[in-house]
Amino acid sequence: MNKRSRFILILVVLAVCALFLRPSVKWYFGTPDEIQKVALSSLEKIKDESEKKAREEVALVKEMANKDANASLDKSYSYVVKAAKKAYKAAKKDVPSDMNLAAVLSAFSSSSELQSVFENYYRSLYLKAKHNYNSSVKLGLDLSGGMNIIVKADLDAALAKQKENSEVANPDAFKEQAMTQALETLTSSIDKFGLTSPVIRQQGEDRIYIEIPGQADGESVNSIIQGKGSLNFRLVDENATNAFAAYYASVGPDAFKADGSLADPSVISPDTEVFGYYTKDSYGLDQRIGYIAVKKQVALDGNHVKSAQVSRDQTTGQTEVNFSLDSAGATIFADFTGAHVGERLAIVNDNKVKSAATIRQAITGGNVSLSGGFSVEEAQNIQKVLQTSYLEVPLKIESQQVVGASLGKQAIHQGMMALALGLGLVFIFMIAYYIGAGFYAVIAQILNMYIMFSVLSAFNLTLTLSSVAGMILTVGMSVDANVIIFERIKEELALGKSRAAAIASGFDNAFWAIMDSNITTFIAALFLSQLGTGSIQGFAVSLAIGVCSSVFTALVISRLMFDFNTDVIGQKKISIGWGVKQ
């Protein structure tokens, strides 16, 4: 590879790494704590907070206008002024030359329009911060504090119970479906805490790994994990739904107390209660799109559901959700639907309305078909909700570990101190022993760490204490590559070769020695990352990344720095150690 190609390659790599690292930098260094706190909560809480901030901003702007309508908004409200100008143009009105408070308020026909501008701003602000967090390097529980739980799903027990009700044609497929449903149920249940980005993923064939950063009540979490989601069918009360919608439009999230109950129960009739109406968003998470009032009396309990599947109507081509009921459920459902034709029936899962379809006719025989212009994704989500009633998978907590936040901060401090001290001592040694060439090694080391953190950010990997240990080991390994190169160059200089010839021969002779040692280390790290778990896996991943980045910095970046001083600056001699004669 010639010098120009090497230079272009380095620029491309550093530019790509900058893009990868940008979300982490923006999250940890450019996002205020109060915005981080909201961004780390659920989408539902982000929506509530955006609405709350919007109402506060509207009240503040009106208050300022009452004091001095001719005053101008602060520069931080430039987005409001921009929206006001756009509103004037949309209404085909002249835009005032002086966009003072009076002019801004006049641009909007109602307070709700102005509130929408503020809400859009804060929603965008919080979601952008959440996106940066999702794309950044995460801190593991040993650094951030929190709870680590491993849960075992008894798939054999779930299969045995299902066989009591109906024939299971493919046991392996059933177990896979049951495991997927267990993950879905746990995710939905734990999300009710509004916890900080819990991590829930399958581990092996029948285990579920759960990470809950921050402070969480262990007993409450355990009861949720070992509990079972409740599912039932209830009649929608349209009058109560409309009454609550009007009430919520005036007071917003203040309609609820801290415990989730209504602040003013008289808004709806005593025999009804209000639940959020949820659909899945583009992230696969529950997102509230409104509220629905349903009767407290349960029309049909979910325990009567035997199976559920998604299909397509042969006549209309619409996606449907079909589910079957046991004999007792079929009788109850036939009587109920016959008495409430034309009304809406809600599927309520863990106090969340997941579907509200209109009853077209009495449904007899125990085979129910839900249709309503569902997309495939919506139908699959409803299917998963119905599955919670019959795919009952016993869960058992195998291990649980809690790390305090103070211990996490101490671990971060100690780990960073160890990394900084290791780098510092290596820098001092390399400069003291190899003089000018030592500076090249220092620059290569800095870029090595930069590339490592960029790759961690690019793949949204988690930084743990074991990962820091892998980085510290990488520091020594990458310096070892520089030492091999420098010693080879010194040997060539001792033979009387020129600077350019000594550098070329030194890198060529050191190439396979460096590659052999790093390839064997990479293979070992690769196997550890695949076969190991927990801290071993974290160590192996950071080591594997470090091996690749250190080889690149030692053989490509260091070589370019030597060649630049030789061919561009025109140096004839090389500073590479005490007593080296040229």
N, C-alpha and C positions, 0 to 999 in steps of 0.2 A: 504494500500500500504506500503510495507516494505521500509527500507532506501535505499537498492540497486536499487530497481525499481524507487524510487523517484529520486535518483541521475541520473540514466540513462535517465529518462524522462526530467529532467532539461537540461542535456547536449544536448539531441536531439533538444529540443525547442530552446536553445540558438544558436546551430549550424544552424538550419533552419532559424532563424531570421537573422543570419549573412549573409546567402546567399541572403535573401530578401533585406537586407539593403545595400549590396555591390554596386548595380548600383547607388544608391543615393549618397553614399560616393565617388564613382569614378567620378560621374558627378559634384557634388558641390565642391569637394576638390581635385580631381585628374585630372580635365580637364581644360587646359588653356583657357582664355577668347577668344582668337582668334579661337580656335578650336570649342568652344561652339557656336560662332557666325555663323560659317559655318554649323555646325551640325543642328542648329535650322532652317536653310533655307530649301527650297524645294529640292527634289532629283535632279531636273534639275540644280539648282545652285551648288549643291554638285559636280555634274559631271563637270560643267564648271570650278569650282575652282580646282578640281583634275587635269584636263587637263592643266590648267594654271600653277599650281605648278610643274607639271611634266616637262613642257617646260622650266621653269626657272631652275629646277635642272639639266636638261641635258646641258643647256648652261653653268651653273656654273661648272659642272664636266669637260666639254671640256676646259673651260677657265683655270682651275687648271692644266689640263694635258698639255696645251700649255706652261704653266710656268715651270712645272717640272713633266715630265711623269713618273719619278721614285718615286714620292711621294706616300704615302699611303692615302687611304680615312680615314676620321674620323670614330670612332666607331659608330657614329649615322647612318652611311651608311652601317652597317653590312648586311642589307637585300639586298643591291645591290651586295655586294661581294658574298653573298650566291647564288643569282640569276646568277651571272657570272660563278661561279663554276658549277652550274647546266647546264648552256648553254654549257660549255666545254664538260661535260660528255655526253650531248645529241648529240653533234656533233662528239663524239668519239675521242676527242682530249685530250692530257695530260693537267692536271690542273697545271698551273705555281705554283712553290713553293712560289714565291713572288707576291702576288696579289696587285701590284701597280696600278696606274691610267692607264698606258698603257695596262696592262694585262686585267683590267676590261673592257676597251673600246673595246679591241680586241675580247672579248667574244661574242659581239653582232654584227650581220651582218649589222645592220643599226641603225640610231638614233631612229627610231620609236620603235624598240625592247627595247632599253634602256628607252625610254619615257614610254613605257607600264609598265615597272617595277616600275617606280616612280608613275605612275598613279594608279596602283593597290595598292601601299602602302598608298597613300593619300586617296583613296576611302575607303579602309578598315579602316583607321584611323577615317575618318569622320562618316562613317556608324556605326562603333562601338560606337562612342560617341553618335550618334543619338539613338542607341539602349539603351544605358545607360540612356539617358534622358527619353525615352518612358517607361522604367521600374522603374523610380525613382519617388519620391514624387514630385508632381507639386506644384508650388506656385500659389494661386488664384490671381485674378485681384486686390483684395484689398491689396495684398502684393507685387505683381510684377508690377502693373500698366497695363493699357490697356483699352479696350472697351468691354462692355457687351451689347448685343442686343437681344431682343426677337421679333421674327417676326411671324405674323399670316398669315396662308395660307388660302385663301378663296376657299375652296374645293367645296362649293355649286356653286359658279360662274363658276369654271372649269367644273363641271358636266353639268351645263346648256348650256355652249358653245359647249361641245362635243355632246350633244343631238341634237344641230342644224345641225351637220354634219352627224351623224350616230346614230343608236340605241345603247343604253347602256344596256346590259343584266343584269349586276350585279353592281349597283351603289356603293355599299360598297367596292367591289374589285377595282372599278375604282378610288375611293377616295384614297385607300391605295396605288395604283400605282402612282397616281398623287402626293401624299405626298413624296413617295420615289424619284420621278423624281425631285421634288422641292429641296430636300436635295442634290441630285446629281448635279443639276445645280448650286446651291449656292456654293457647295464645289469647283467645277471647276472654278467658276468665282472669288471667293475670293482667290483661290490659285494663281491667276495671279499676286497678289501683292507680292508674295514671303514672306508672313508674317510669324511670328514666331509661328509655330504649332497652327493654329487656331482650336478651338474646335467647331464643328457644330453637333448638335444632335437634334433628335425629342423630343419634350416635350408635352406630352398629345396627343390628337388626331390631332390637326391642328396648333400646334405652333412649332417653331424652335428656339432653343437656340444657340446663337453664342458668343464665347469668342475669342477676338483677343488680346493676350498679347503684350505689347510694345506700341510703338507710331504708330498710324494709323490716316489717314485723314478721319474724320467722314463723310464729305460730299461725298467724293469719294466712301467710303464703302456703304453709303446709296444709291447712284446712281447705284452701281453694284447690290445691293440686290433687288432693285425695277425694275431694267432693265430686259431684256429678252435676253437669249443667241441667237446668230445668227447662222443659219445652212444653208449651200448651197452645191451644187454639182459643181465641176470645173474640167476641163480637165488638166491632168498632162502633163507638158512639159518636156520630157525626156532629150532633149539636155541641157536645162537650169539646170535641176537637176544634170546632170553629171558635168557641168561646175562649179556649185556652190560647189559640193562635192570635186572637185580638189582644189578649192580656199580655202575651209574650212580646208582641210587637211594641208595646208601650214601655215595658220594664226590662226586657232582655233577660240575661242570665240571673238577674235579681229575683226572678220568678221562683227560684228554688233556694231553699236554705242550705247550709253547709252539709247536712246529712242527706240531701237529695230530695227531701219532701217539699211540697208546695208551700210557698210563703203565705199564700192566701187560698186555703182549701175551698172557700166558698165559690171560687171561679167555676168549678165543675160540680156536677151532681155527686152525692155521697157514694153512689154505687159504681163510680168509675175511677180510674187512675190514669196518669199520663206517663207514657214511655217514649223514649227517643225512637225515631224511625231511621233505620240504618241500612246503608248499602255498602258494598265494597268499593274502595277507591282504586286508583291506578297502582297503588302500592300493595293492594291486597289486604288493607286494613279496614276495620269498621269505620265508616264516616257517617255522622248524623246529618240527615238532610231535612229534618223537621221533627215535629212531635205529633203523636196520635193518642187520643183518649180511648181506652178500651174498658169494657165491663170488667168488674172485679171477679165476677163469676166465670169460672173456666168452663168453656163449652166442651172441650175434649182434651184429655191429658195426653202428652206425647208418648207415654208408655204403650199406647195402643198401636203405634206405628210399627209395622213389621219390616218394611223395605222402602227404598226411594231410588228413583233413577230419572235421568234426563232423556227426553225423546223429542221427536218432531212430528207434529200433526200431518198426516198424509194428505189431508184436504187443503188446509190453509198454509201449511209449511211453517207454522209458528213453532217456536221452541216451547216445550211444556215440561213440567215437573210432575211425574206420576209417583204416587205412593199408595201402599196398601195398608189396610187396618185389620186387626184381629176381629173376631166375630162380635165381641162386645162393643168394640170401637165402631164397627160398621153400623150397628143398630143405633148407637148414640148419635153418630154423625148424620145418618139418614133423617132421623127425627128433627135434629137441630137445623140442618140446611133446608128441610122442607118448610120449617116455620119462619125462616128468615131469608127467603128469596129476594134478591135485589139489594141486600145489605152486604157490607164488607166484613170479611173474616180475617183476623190478624193472626199470624204465626209469631208467638212471643217466645224468645229464647234468652234466658238469663236477663230478664227485664229489658230486653231490646226487641222492638218490632222489626222483624226481618222481611215480612211480606204482608200485604193487605189486599187480597183479591176479592172481587165481587162474586157473591153466590148467584149463579145464573139459574140453577134449578136444584131440586132435591137430589142429593148424591147418595145412591144406594149401592149395595153390593160390596162396599169396603174398598173399592178401587177409585182413588181420587185423582183428578187431573187438574193441575193449576196452570192457567194460561193468562197472559196479560201483556203480550208483546215483549216478553223477556228476551234479552240477549243470551247467548250461550253462557257467558260468564255469570250473569245474574241467576240463571237457572241452576248452574252448578253450585253457586253460593247457597241457594235455597235448599238444594239437595243435601249439602253439608250440614245445614241447620237441622234438617229432619233426621239425619243420621245420628245426631247426638242422642236421640231418644232410644235407639235400638242397638247401636254399636257401643255398648258399655264395656270399656276396657279398664280392668282394675289396675290402678297405679300404686306403686310402692316406692317410697323415697329410700334410695340406697346410701347416699352420702350427702352431707350438707356442711358447707364451710362458710363462715362469716368473717370478713376482714373489715376492721374499723377504718373510717376515713383518715384518722390521724396516723394510723400505721401506714396507710397508702401514701400520704404526703411524705412521711419519713423515708419510705422506700424509694420514692421518686428522688428525694434529695440525695440519699446515699448512692443510688444508682448513677445519677448524673455526676456526682462528685467523683465516683470511681472512673467513669468514662472520661471526664475532663482531666483527672489526674493522670490516667493512663496515656491520653493523647499528649498532655503537656510534657511528661517525662520522655516520651518517644520523640517529640519535636526537639527537645533540648539535646538528647543524645545524637540524633541525626545531624543537627546543625553543628554540634561540637565536634563530631567525629568526621563527617564528610563535607563540612564547610559549605561551599556553594551548592554542590549537588544535594546537600541536606535540605536546602530550601525547596528544591524540586520535590523531594519526598514529602515535605510538609504540605505543599500545595496539593499534591496527589492525595494525601490523607484527608485533607479538608473536603476535597471533591468526592472522595470515597464515601465519607459520612453523608454528604449531601445526596448522593445517588441512592444510598441505602434507605434514608428516610423517604425519599421520593417514591421508591418502589413500595415501601410499606404503605404509603398514602394511596398509591395507584390501585392496589389490590384490597384496600380497606382492612388491612391486617391489624391485629391487636398487639400493642406494645406491652410486654410483661417484664418482670424482673429477669426471667430466663432469656428473653429477647435481648435485654441490655447486656447480659453476660455474653451472648453470642456476638454482639457488636464489639465488646471489649476484646474478645478473642480475635475477631477479624482485624482489629487494629494491629495486633502483633503479627498476624499472618501477612497483611498487606505490606508492612515494613520489611518483612522477611524477603518479599519479592524485590523490593528496592535494594536491599542489601546484596542479594545475589547479583543483580545487574551492576551495581557499583563496583563490586569486587571483580567481576569479569572485565569491566572497563579498565580498572587499575592494572589487571594482568596484561591487557593489550597495550597499555601505555608503557609498561615495563619492558615490552618487546621493542619499543621505539617507534610505535605507530603514531600517526597524526591524530588530532582530536576527532576528526570526522571518521577516520577508519577505526579508531578505538571504540567509539560509540556504536558504530554499526556492528562491529564484531562482538562487542559486549552484549548487546541486546540479542543478537542472533544466537550466541552461545548460551545465554541464560534462558532463552525461550522455553525449551523443552523441560528444563529443570523446574521452572516455575509452573508450567502446565501440568507436569506429572504430579507434583505435590498438591496442587489445587484441585485437579480432577478427582484424585482419590478422596480428598476431603469432601468434595461436593457429592460424590457417590454415597459416602457415609451419612452426610447430612440429609440426602434425599431419602434414604431408607429410614432414618430416624423420624423424619417428618411424616412419612406414610404409616409407619408401624407404631410410633410413639404417640402418647397423648399428653395433654396438659402442658406442664412446664418443659418436658422433653421436646415436644413438638414445637413450642415457641422458640426454644434454643436452636433447634435444627433449621427452622425456616430462616431466622435472622442470619445464621451462619452460612446457609446456602446463598442467600442474597449477597452477603458480604464477600464470599469467595468470588462471585461473578464480577462484582463492582471493583474489587481490589485488583483482579487480573486486568481489567480494562484500564484502570488508572495507572497501573505500573507499566504496562506494555504499550499503551497508546498515548496517554496524556504525558507521562514522563518522557517518552521518546520525542514527542513533538516539542517539548520545552528545550531538550538538548539540541535538536535540529534547528530550532528557531535561533538560538544563540550562535550556532555554528554558521548557518547559511544566510541569515538575515542581518544579525548584528556583526558577524564576521570575527568572532572570538577564535583565537588560535590555540589557546591553552584552556585547560579545564580544572576547576577547583573541585577536587573530589577526595581530599584527605591530606593529612599532615605528612610531609616528607615524600610526597609523590612527585617524582621528577618527570619533566616533559621535554 
